[in-house]
Amino acid sequence: MKLFSSTETLKRTLPYFTIIRLCVIFIFLFFSHFQLKAQLLVENIYWKGLKKTKKSHLLRFIKHKVGKQYNPSLLADDEQQIINLASIFNVKAQADTINDKVDITFEVEEAITFFPIVNFGGLRDNVWIQLGATEQNILGRGIQATAFYQNTDRRHNGQLHVRIPYLKGSKWGVSFGATRWASVEPLFFGDTSTVFFLYDNRAVSSSMILEFGLNHTLEVGGSYFVESYRKDERHNGETTPGPASASLPKLLYKLTHRLDRRNYYHYLLRGWYLEQNLQFVQNLTDKKDPLFWMSWTDFHVYLSPKQSKLFNIASRLRLGLADNRDSPFAPFVLDSHVNIRGAGNRIDRGTASFVWNLEYRQTLIDVGHYAAQGVVFSDLGTWRKPGGALSDLFSGKTTEHFLGIGIRLIYKKMHNAILRADYGFDRNDASNNGWVLGIGQYF
């Protein structure tokens, strides 16, 4: 009986051992297959359609490298990073597996990167026109150069700027430029006196750029410039506050940190962008004059539905703080062209600012290389008067809130080739309104 019982028990137990063994074999084969698949290596990376852009320049923006492990989930990321470049209009990526090796092919359509600048803008008491040219992909390596002439308030301006983001393929870059800016500037003395000055600024600048990671940079630099002020002729024969003229040579030191997590879908954007600036200005005429400092932060957010071209929600928050000197030469301005559409030209100045711009961009037309958007916007801002307190930002006395509508006419094959027209009006005073025209999105 005992032997029979043991035999029966063994027969009943054997199927369980068989099942367990089959499970172990299956798990082993599964993980072996997974490991084999995970260890596929990239053997070649091919580029099709390139006419100007260098392969070595594009390789720095993708995560896949020859001889490294292939990850199919990163292929779409590589594709997007290439599309984000100003020199690329479109790209399609394909991976082919051959004998446990992977060949990746990027089929690229390049964007137009050299084009003339015919730019203009207009608002009350301030009309300007800009003529020049820009190239965003010199030598096929993302080197940017811009030269233009601008007439503002019937005064002559110009700029030459070159930016080399990667020196010999390294993480270091440089930029340099020369600028002449001339305008008619209203300066505010107290609450009642406004004096118009002819303002001139001639500057030469340079900086070093360090890339920490993809679209994450730190820029350190400076400039030598001469500021000149001269009272406008409209004040001849009047007794007005402020000097008749002044010429001040100065040095500016700057630090700029940028972190860009935006993805471009032609004219639509998704993601966010952070830029932080810190500047110090030294007066070379009066060495005892303490350094003037100013800092500001821009934070942008862009939302739109995935796989859709229906709309974009765009937001920009700007916080600024500067040395709170009681001076009419305060650095932050309330201006239609800069932050509050419809308010006018150089309406006010401050030593601290809070500005929130919000837009809803609705796609109206999207055919081939062309598109159009309708825009509804809200521009809200508040300032601290020179010498005032930070609590002034929340008092409501210096708050401006403008609402408006606009239109965007877009040519998709050029980066930021957007003709913009906006009409803004004061939420509290409908008679205070105006048009703002320009090239490119407002932010």
C-alpha positions in Angstrom: 0.0 0.0 0.0 2.8 2.4 0.8 4.6 1.8 -2.5 1.4 2.1 -4.5 0.6 5.3 -2.6 4.0 6.8 -3.3 3.8 5.9 -7.0 0.4 7.5 -7.3 1.6 10.6 -5.6 4.6 10.8 -8.0 2.3 10.5 -11.0 0.2 13.3 -9.7 3.2 15.5 -9.0 5.0 15.1 -12.4 2.6 17.4 -14.4 3.4 20.2 -11.9 7.1 19.9 -12.4 6.5 19.9 -16.2 4.5 23.1 -16.0 7.1 24.8 -13.9 9.9 23.7 -16.2 8.0 25.0 -19.3 7.4 28.3 -17.5 11.1 28.6 -16.7 12.0 27.9 -20.3 9.4 30.4 -21.6 10.7 33.1 -19.2 14.3 32.4 -20.3 13.4 32.6 -24.0 11.4 35.8 -23.4 14.1 37.6 -21.6 16.7 36.3 -24.1 14.7 37.6 -27.0 14.2 41.0 -25.1 17.9 41.3 -24.3 18.8 40.5 -27.9 16.4 43.1 -29.2 17.6 45.6 -26.6 21.2 45.2 -27.7 20.6 46.0 -31.4 23.4 48.4 -32.4 23.2 51.3 -34.8 25.5 50.4 -37.7 24.8 53.4 -40.1 23.0 56.7 -40.0 22.1 58.0 -43.5 20.8 61.5 -44.5 18.8 62.1 -47.6 17.8 65.4 -49.2 20.6 67.5 -47.6 21.8 70.3 -49.9 23.4 72.8 -47.5 23.3 71.5 -43.9 26.3 69.4 -42.8 25.7 65.9 -41.5 28.1 66.5 -38.6 25.9 69.5 -37.5 22.7 67.5 -37.5 24.3 64.5 -35.6 24.8 66.6 -32.5 21.0 67.0 -32.1 20.0 63.3 -32.2 20.5 60.7 -29.4 21.3 57.8 -31.6 24.9 57.4 -32.5 26.8 54.8 -34.7 27.9 51.9 -32.6 25.5 52.7 -29.8 22.3 50.9 -28.8 19.2 51.4 -30.9 16.1 52.5 -29.0 12.9 52.7 -31.2 11.2 54.9 -28.6 13.8 57.6 -29.1 13.5 57.7 -32.9 10.5 60.1 -32.8 12.5 62.3 -30.4 15.4 62.5 -32.8 13.0 63.3 -35.6 11.4 66.2 -33.6 14.8 67.6 -32.6 15.8 67.9 -36.2 12.4 69.6 -37.1 13.0 72.1 -34.3 16.0 73.5 -36.2 15.5 76.7 -38.1 17.3 75.2 -41.1 14.9 72.2 -41.5 11.4 72.3 -42.8 10.5 68.6 -42.4 12.1 65.2 -41.7 11.0 61.6 -41.7 13.0 58.9 -39.9 13.1 55.2 -40.8 14.9 52.3 -39.1 15.9 49.1 -40.9 17.1 46.0 -39.1 19.7 43.8 -41.0 21.4 40.9 -39.2 21.0 42.3 -35.7 22.2 45.7 -36.9 20.1 48.8 -37.5 20.4 51.4 -40.2 18.7 54.7 -39.6 17.7 57.0 -42.5 16.6 60.6 -42.1 14.9 62.0 -45.1 15.2 65.8 -44.8 13.6 68.8 -46.5 15.6 71.9 -45.8 14.0 75.3 -45.0 14.9 78.6 -46.7 17.5 80.1 -44.4 18.6 83.2 -46.4 16.1 85.8 -47.0 15.7 89.6 -47.1 14.4 91.5 -44.2 11.5 93.8 -45.1 10.1 94.5 -41.7 7.8 97.2 -40.4 5.7 98.2 -37.5 3.4 100.9 -36.5 1.5 102.3 -33.5 0.6 105.8 -32.3 3.4 108.3 -32.7 5.9 105.5 -33.7 6.3 104.1 -37.2 9.4 102.1 -38.2 10.7 100.2 -41.2 13.6 97.7 -41.3 15.5 96.6 -44.4 18.3 94.0 -44.5 19.1 90.4 -44.8 19.7 87.4 -42.6 21.2 83.9 -42.9 20.5 81.2 -40.3 22.7 78.4 -41.6 26.1 79.7 -42.8 28.4 76.9 -43.9 25.6 74.4 -43.1 26.6 74.6 -39.4 23.8 76.8 -37.9 25.9 79.9 -37.9 23.7 83.0 -37.9 24.3 86.4 -39.4 22.0 89.4 -39.6 22.5 92.9 -41.0 19.8 95.5 -41.3 19.0 99.2 -41.5 16.1 100.6 -39.5 14.4 103.9 -39.5 12.5 104.7 -36.3 10.9 108.1 -35.7 12.7 109.3 -38.8 16.0 108.4 -37.1 18.7 106.1 -38.6 19.5 102.8 -36.9 21.4 99.6 -37.9 22.9 96.4 -36.6 25.3 93.7 -37.6 25.2 90.5 -35.5 27.0 87.1 -35.9 26.4 84.0 -33.7 28.5 80.9 -34.0 26.9 78.4 -31.6 29.5 75.6 -31.9 33.2 76.3 -32.4 34.8 73.3 -34.2 32.0 71.1 -33.1 32.5 71.7 -29.4 30.0 72.9 -26.8 31.5 76.4 -26.9 30.3 79.2 -29.1 30.7 82.9 -29.6 28.7 85.9 -30.7 29.6 89.5 -31.6 27.9 92.5 -33.0 27.7 96.2 -33.5 24.6 98.3 -33.1 23.5 101.9 -33.5 20.1 102.7 -32.0 18.5 106.2 -32.3 15.0 107.1 -31.3 12.9 109.8 -29.7 12.4 108.9 -26.1 9.8 110.4 -23.7 11.3 110.6 -20.2 9.1 111.2 -17.2 9.9 113.7 -14.5 7.5 113.3 -11.7 3.8 112.7 -12.5 3.3 115.7 -14.7 6.4 116.5 -16.8 7.2 114.6 -19.9 10.3 115.7 -21.8 11.3 114.2 -25.2 14.9 113.4 -25.9 16.8 112.4 -29.0 18.5 109.2 -27.8 21.5 107.6 -29.4 23.3 104.4 -28.4 26.3 103.1 -30.2 27.6 99.7 -29.0 30.0 96.9 -29.8 29.5 93.6 -28.0 30.7 90.0 -27.7 30.0 86.9 -25.6 30.9 83.3 -25.0 28.3 80.6 -25.2 28.4 77.3 -23.3 26.0 74.4 -24.0 25.2 72.3 -21.0 22.9 70.0 -22.9 20.5 70.0 -25.8 18.9 73.5 -26.0 20.4 74.5 -22.6 22.9 77.3 -22.7 24.7 79.9 -20.6 25.9 83.1 -22.3 28.5 85.4 -20.7 29.5 88.6 -22.3 29.6 92.3 -22.4 29.6 95.5 -24.5 31.1 98.9 -24.7 28.5 101.6 -25.6 28.0 105.3 -25.5 24.6 106.8 -24.6 23.8 110.3 -25.8 20.7 112.4 -24.9 19.7 115.7 -26.4 16.4 117.5 -25.8 14.1 117.4 -28.8 13.6 120.7 -30.7 9.9 120.8 -29.7 11.1 122.1 -26.3 13.1 125.0 -27.7 12.2 128.1 -25.7 10.7 126.1 -22.9 12.0 125.6 -19.4 11.9 121.8 -18.8 13.5 119.5 -16.3 16.6 117.4 -17.1 19.9 118.1 -18.8 20.0 119.8 -22.2 22.3 117.1 -23.4 24.6 114.3 -22.1 27.1 111.8 -23.5 28.0 108.8 -21.2 30.4 106.0 -22.2 29.6 102.8 -20.3 30.4 99.1 -20.0 27.8 96.4 -19.7 28.3 92.9 -18.3 25.6 90.3 -19.0 24.7 86.8 -18.0 22.0 84.9 -19.9 20.6 81.4 -19.1 18.3 79.7 -21.6 16.4 76.4 -21.3 14.3 75.6 -24.4 11.8 72.7 -24.3 9.7 73.9 -27.2 8.8 71.5 -30.1 7.9 73.1 -33.4 5.2 71.9 -35.7 5.8 74.6 -38.3 3.8 77.5 -36.9 2.4 75.6 -33.9 4.4 75.1 -30.7 4.2 72.8 -27.7 6.3 73.0 -24.6 8.0 75.7 -22.6 10.9 78.2 -22.7 12.8 79.8 -19.9 15.2 82.7 -20.2 16.9 84.5 -17.3 19.0 87.7 -17.7 21.3 89.6 -15.3 23.1 92.7 -16.4 25.4 95.3 -14.7 26.2 98.7 -16.2 29.3 100.7 -15.2 29.5 104.4 -15.8 33.0 105.2 -17.2 32.6 108.9 -16.7 32.0 108.8 -13.0 34.0 105.9 -11.4 32.3 106.6 -8.1 28.9 105.9 -9.6 27.9 102.4 -8.3 27.1 99.7 -10.8 23.6 99.8 -12.1 22.0 96.3 -12.2 18.9 94.9 -13.7 17.4 91.4 -14.1 14.4 89.9 -15.8 13.0 86.4 -16.4 10.8 85.3 -19.3 8.7 82.1 -19.0 6.8 80.9 -22.1 4.3 78.1 -22.3 2.7 76.7 -25.5 -0.3 74.3 -25.6 -2.0 72.6 -28.5 -3.8 69.3 -29.1 -1.5 66.5 -30.3 -1.9 65.5 -33.9 -3.9 68.6 -34.6 -3.4 72.0 -36.2 -6.6 73.5 -34.8 -5.2 76.0 -32.3 -2.4 77.1 -30.0 -2.6 78.6 -26.5 0.5 80.8 -25.8 1.5 82.5 -22.6 4.4 84.7 -21.6 5.2 85.8 -18.1 7.9 88.4 -17.6 9.2 89.5 -14.2 11.7 92.3 -14.1 13.6 94.0 -11.2 16.3 96.7 -11.3 18.2 99.1 -9.2 15.5 101.3 -7.8 17.1 104.7 -8.5 14.8 107.7 -8.7 15.7 108.6 -12.2 13.7 109.2 -15.5 16.1 106.8 -17.2 14.3 103.7 -15.8 15.0 100.5 -17.8 11.5 98.8 -18.1 9.1 100.4 -20.5 5.4 100.2 -21.2 5.3 100.0 -24.9 2.9 98.5 -27.5 5.8 97.0 -29.5 7.3 95.3 -26.4 4.6 94.2 -24.0 1.1 95.9 -24.0 -0.5 96.1 -27.5 -2.5 99.2 -28.1 -1.0 101.2 -25.3 1.2 103.4 -27.5 4.9 104.3 -27.7 7.0 104.5 -24.4 4.0 105.3 -22.3 5.7 104.7 -18.9 8.9 103.5 -17.3 9.7 101.6 -14.2 12.3 99.9 -12.1 10.3 96.7 -11.6 7.6 95.1 -13.8 5.2 92.2 -14.0 3.7 91.4 -17.5 1.5 88.5 -18.5 0.6 88.1 -22.2 -1.9 85.4 -23.2 -3.0 84.4 -26.7 -5.5 82.0 -28.3 -4.3 81.3 -31.9 -7.0 79.7 -34.1 -5.9 78.1 -37.4 -8.1 79.5 -40.2 -6.2 78.1 -43.2 -3.5 75.5 -43.7 -2.8 74.7 -47.3 0.6 73.6 -48.6 3.3 76.0 -47.4 0.8 78.6 -46.3 -1.4 79.1 -43.3 -3.3 81.8 -41.4 -4.3 82.3 -37.8 -6.9 84.4 -36.0 -5.7 85.6 -32.6 -7.5 86.8 -29.4 -5.2 88.2 -26.8 -4.9 89.7 -23.3 -1.9 91.9 -22.3 -1.7 92.7 -18.5 1.1 94.6 -17.0 2.1 96.7 -13.9 5.2 98.7 -13.0 7.0 100.1 -10.1 7.7 103.8 -10.5 11.4 104.9 -10.1 12.1 105.3 -6.4 8.8 103.6 -5.5 8.0 100.5 -3.4 7.4 97.0 -4.7 3.9 97.2 -3.2 3.2 99.6 -6.1 3.0 96.6 -8.4 -0.1 95.5 -6.6 -1.7 98.8 -5.9 -3.6 99.0 -9.2 -2.4 102.6 -9.9 0.1 101.5 -12.5 -1.8 98.5 -13.9 -2.7 98.4 -17.6 -4.9 95.7 -19.1 -5.5 95.6 -22.9 -7.6 93.1 -24.8 -7.6 92.6 -28.6 -7.8 90.6 -31.8 -5.3 89.9 -34.5 -4.4 88.0 -37.7 -1.3 86.0 -38.7 -0.3 85.3 -42.3 2.3 82.5 -42.4 4.7 81.1 -44.9 5.8 77.8 -43.3 9.0 77.0 -45.2 10.8 80.0 -43.6 11.4 80.0 -39.9 9.1 82.6 -38.2 8.0 84.1 -41.5 4.8 85.5 -40.1 3.1 88.8 -40.9 1.4 90.0 -37.8 -1.3 92.6 -37.2 -3.0 93.2 -33.8 -5.5 95.7 -32.6 -5.7 96.3 -28.8 -7.9 98.4 -26.6 -7.9 99.4 -23.0 -10.3 97.3 -20.9 -11.1 100.3 -18.8 -11.1 103.0 -21.5 -12.3 101.9 -25.0 -11.0 105.2 -26.5 -7.5 104.2 -25.7 -6.6 101.7 -28.5 -4.3 101.2 -31.5 -2.8 98.9 -34.1 0.5 97.0 -33.7 2.1 95.6 -36.9 5.2 93.4 -37.2 7.0 90.3 -38.4 7.0 87.1 -36.4 4.7 86.1 -33.5 4.5 88.7 -30.7 6.1 86.1 -28.4 
